[in-house]
Amino acid sequence: MSNLQAELFEQTSGQGTPLVLLHGFGFDHQIFNPIVPLLENKYRVIQVDLPGFGQTPLMPFNAFAEQLIAELKKPAAMLGWSLGGLIATRLVLEQASAFSHLINVTSSPHFIADTAWPGIAAETLNRFSDQLRHNPQKTHQDFVALQVPQKSEYPIVLPDKLTQEGLAKIGRAHV
């Protein structure tokens, strides 16, 4: 675990090719804990708290990018989920030499809906922001529900704690 310049929080484990994991809105680096054991034999997994989430304070994008790239010893694969994918895409576009791959999971190149893009309504995002302060578990459930089609055969199951047991619950829900 480290805390770069008392700003960007990241947790690193494993060895090999660097793989940066960026979480979605309202979550923190711990959302990836269930999959880290599956990755750390082949990758140096770098779980990052995005600015304003988890243990990373709000900061300008450029400061975030500079600190993250300083942590990388060689070009890294970048995986972003939802909002993390939006940020990952911008990082890769602006700092291409620092990254070898870009993987987006249920992400969008434009987060907020407008007349030319069917993103999330600004009012919905504001509601999520307010709700996150009062009821994080419900916010997480509602946010994930936006990413799963209404008629999905997969029920949405978020464990109270993201553990191996929780991962097993999610796996059983998808069988």
Contacts in CASP RR format, 6 or more apart in sequence:
PFRMAT RR
TARGET T0000
AUTHOR 0000-0000-0000
METHOD contacts of the structure
MODEL  1
MSNLQAELFEQTSGQGTPLVLLHGFGFDHQIFNPIVPLLENKYRVIQVDL
PGFGQTPLMPFNAFAEQLIAELKKPAAMLGWSLGGLIATRLVLEQASAFS
HLINVTSSPHFIADTAWPGIAAETLNRFSDQLRHNPQKTHQDFVALQVPQ
KSEYPIVLPDKLTQEGLAKIGRAHV
1 11 0 8 1.000
1 12 0 8 1.000
2 10 0 8 1.000
2 11 0 8 1.000
2 12 0 8 1.000
2 71 0 8 1.000
3 9 0 8 1.000
3 55 0 8 1.000
4 10 0 8 1.000
4 67 0 8 1.000
4 70 0 8 1.000
4 71 0 8 1.000
5 67 0 8 1.000
7 56 0 8 1.000
7 57 0 8 1.000
7 59 0 8 1.000
7 63 0 8 1.000
7 67 0 8 1.000
8 48 0 8 1.000
8 49 0 8 1.000
8 51 0 8 1.000
8 56 0 8 1.000
8 59 0 8 1.000
8 64 0 8 1.000
8 67 0 8 1.000
8 68 0 8 1.000
8 71 0 8 1.000
9 29 0 8 1.000
9 48 0 8 1.000
9 49 0 8 1.000
9 54 0 8 1.000
9 55 0 8 1.000
9 56 0 8 1.000
10 29 0 8 1.000
10 46 0 8 1.000
10 47 0 8 1.000
10 48 0 8 1.000
10 49 0 8 1.000
10 68 0 8 1.000
10 71 0 8 1.000
11 29 0 8 1.000
11 46 0 8 1.000
11 47 0 8 1.000
12 44 0 8 1.000
12 45 0 8 1.000
12 46 0 8 1.000
12 47 0 8 1.000
12 71 0 8 1.000
13 36 0 8 1.000
13 40 0 8 1.000
13 44 0 8 1.000
13 45 0 8 1.000
14 39 0 8 1.000
14 40 0 8 1.000
14 41 0 8 1.000
14 43 0 8 1.000
14 44 0 8 1.000
14 45 0 8 1.000
15 40 0 8 1.000
15 43 0 8 1.000
15 44 0 8 1.000
16 42 0 8 1.000
16 43 0 8 1.000
16 44 0 8 1.000
17 42 0 8 1.000
17 43 0 8 1.000
17 44 0 8 1.000
17 74 0 8 1.000
17 76 0 8 1.000
17 77 0 8 1.000
17 100 0 8 1.000
18 43 0 8 1.000
18 44 0 8 1.000
18 46 0 8 1.000
18 72 0 8 1.000
18 73 0 8 1.000
18 74 0 8 1.000
18 75 0 8 1.000
18 76 0 8 1.000
18 77 0 8 1.000
19 39 0 8 1.000
19 43 0 8 1.000
19 44 0 8 1.000
19 45 0 8 1.000
19 46 0 8 1.000
19 76 0 8 1.000
19 77 0 8 1.000
19 78 0 8 1.000
19 79 0 8 1.000
20 46 0 8 1.000
20 48 0 8 1.000
20 68 0 8 1.000
20 72 0 8 1.000
20 76 0 8 1.000
20 77 0 8 1.000
20 78 0 8 1.000
20 79 0 8 1.000
20 88 0 8 1.000
21 29 0 8 1.000
21 32 0 8 1.000
21 45 0 8 1.000
21 46 0 8 1.000
21 47 0 8 1.000
21 48 0 8 1.000
21 79 0 8 1.000
21 80 0 8 1.000
21 81 0 8 1.000
22 48 0 8 1.000
22 50 0 8 1.000
22 78 0 8 1.000
22 79 0 8 1.000
22 80 0 8 1.000
22 81 0 8 1.000
22 84 0 8 1.000
22 85 0 8 1.000
22 87 0 8 1.000
22 88 0 8 1.000
23 29 0 8 1.000
23 31 0 8 1.000
23 32 0 8 1.000
23 47 0 8 1.000
23 48 0 8 1.000
23 49 0 8 1.000
23 50 0 8 1.000
23 53 0 8 1.000
23 80 0 8 1.000
23 81 0 8 1.000
23 82 0 8 1.000
23 83 0 8 1.000
23 84 0 8 1.000
24 31 0 8 1.000
24 50 0 8 1.000
24 80 0 8 1.000
24 81 0 8 1.000
24 82 0 8 1.000
24 83 0 8 1.000
24 84 0 8 1.000
24 85 0 8 1.000
25 82 0 8 1.000
25 83 0 8 1.000
25 125 0 8 1.000
25 128 0 8 1.000
25 143 0 8 1.000
26 53 0 8 1.000
26 128 0 8 1.000
26 132 0 8 1.000
26 136 0 8 1.000
26 139 0 8 1.000
26 140 0 8 1.000
26 143 0 8 1.000
27 53 0 8 1.000
27 140 0 8 1.000
28 49 0 8 1.000
28 50 0 8 1.000
28 53 0 8 1.000
28 54 0 8 1.000
28 55 0 8 1.000
29 47 0 8 1.000
29 48 0 8 1.000
29 49 0 8 1.000
29 54 0 8 1.000
30 47 0 8 1.000
30 162 0 8 1.000
31 81 0 8 1.000
31 162 0 8 1.000
32 45 0 8 1.000
32 47 0 8 1.000
33 47 0 8 1.000
33 162 0 8 1.000
33 163 0 8 1.000
34 162 0 8 1.000
34 163 0 8 1.000
34 164 0 8 1.000
34 166 0 8 1.000
34 167 0 8 1.000
34 170 0 8 1.000
35 167 0 8 1.000
36 45 0 8 1.000
36 47 0 8 1.000
37 164 0 8 1.000
39 45 0 8 1.000
43 77 0 8 1.000
46 71 0 8 1.000
46 72 0 8 1.000
46 76 0 8 1.000
48 56 0 8 1.000
48 68 0 8 1.000
49 55 0 8 1.000
49 56 0 8 1.000
50 56 0 8 1.000
50 64 0 8 1.000
50 83 0 8 1.000
50 84 0 8 1.000
50 87 0 8 1.000
51 57 0 8 1.000
51 58 0 8 1.000
51 59 0 8 1.000
51 61 0 8 1.000
51 64 0 8 1.000
52 58 0 8 1.000
52 59 0 8 1.000
56 64 0 8 1.000
61 87 0 8 1.000
61 90 0 8 1.000
65 91 0 8 1.000
65 94 0 8 1.000
65 95 0 8 1.000
68 91 0 8 1.000
69 91 0 8 1.000
69 95 0 8 1.000
69 98 0 8 1.000
72 98 0 8 1.000
75 97 0 8 1.000
75 98 0 8 1.000
75 99 0 8 1.000
75 100 0 8 1.000
76 98 0 8 1.000
76 99 0 8 1.000
76 100 0 8 1.000
77 99 0 8 1.000
77 100 0 8 1.000
77 101 0 8 1.000
77 102 0 8 1.000
77 103 0 8 1.000
78 88 0 8 1.000
78 91 0 8 1.000
78 92 0 8 1.000
78 99 0 8 1.000
78 101 0 8 1.000
78 102 0 8 1.000
78 103 0 8 1.000
79 85 0 8 1.000
79 88 0 8 1.000
79 103 0 8 1.000
79 104 0 8 1.000
79 105 0 8 1.000
80 87 0 8 1.000
80 88 0 8 1.000
80 103 0 8 1.000
80 104 0 8 1.000
80 105 0 8 1.000
80 107 0 8 1.000
81 105 0 8 1.000
81 106 0 8 1.000
81 107 0 8 1.000
82 105 0 8 1.000
82 106 0 8 1.000
82 107 0 8 1.000
82 108 0 8 1.000
82 143 0 8 1.000
82 147 0 8 1.000
83 107 0 8 1.000
83 111 0 8 1.000
84 107 0 8 1.000
85 104 0 8 1.000
85 105 0 8 1.000
85 107 0 8 1.000
86 107 0 8 1.000
86 108 0 8 1.000
86 109 0 8 1.000
86 110 0 8 1.000
86 111 0 8 1.000
88 102 0 8 1.000
88 103 0 8 1.000
88 104 0 8 1.000
88 107 0 8 1.000
89 102 0 8 1.000
89 104 0 8 1.000
89 107 0 8 1.000
89 109 0 8 1.000
91 98 0 8 1.000
91 99 0 8 1.000
92 99 0 8 1.000
92 102 0 8 1.000
106 147 0 8 1.000
108 119 0 8 1.000
110 117 0 8 1.000
110 119 0 8 1.000
111 119 0 8 1.000
111 120 0 8 1.000
111 125 0 8 1.000
112 119 0 8 1.000
112 120 0 8 1.000
112 121 0 8 1.000
112 122 0 8 1.000
112 125 0 8 1.000
113 119 0 8 1.000
113 120 0 8 1.000
113 121 0 8 1.000
113 122 0 8 1.000
120 146 0 8 1.000
124 146 0 8 1.000
128 139 0 8 1.000
128 142 0 8 1.000
128 143 0 8 1.000
131 138 0 8 1.000
131 139 0 8 1.000
131 142 0 8 1.000
132 139 0 8 1.000
137 158 0 8 1.000
137 160 0 8 1.000
140 158 0 8 1.000
141 156 0 8 1.000
141 158 0 8 1.000
144 156 0 8 1.000
144 158 0 8 1.000
145 156 0 8 1.000
148 154 0 8 1.000
148 156 0 8 1.000
154 173 0 8 1.000
154 174 0 8 1.000
155 173 0 8 1.000
157 169 0 8 1.000
157 170 0 8 1.000
157 173 0 8 1.000
158 170 0 8 1.000
159 165 0 8 1.000
159 166 0 8 1.000
159 167 0 8 1.000
159 169 0 8 1.000
159 170 0 8 1.000
END
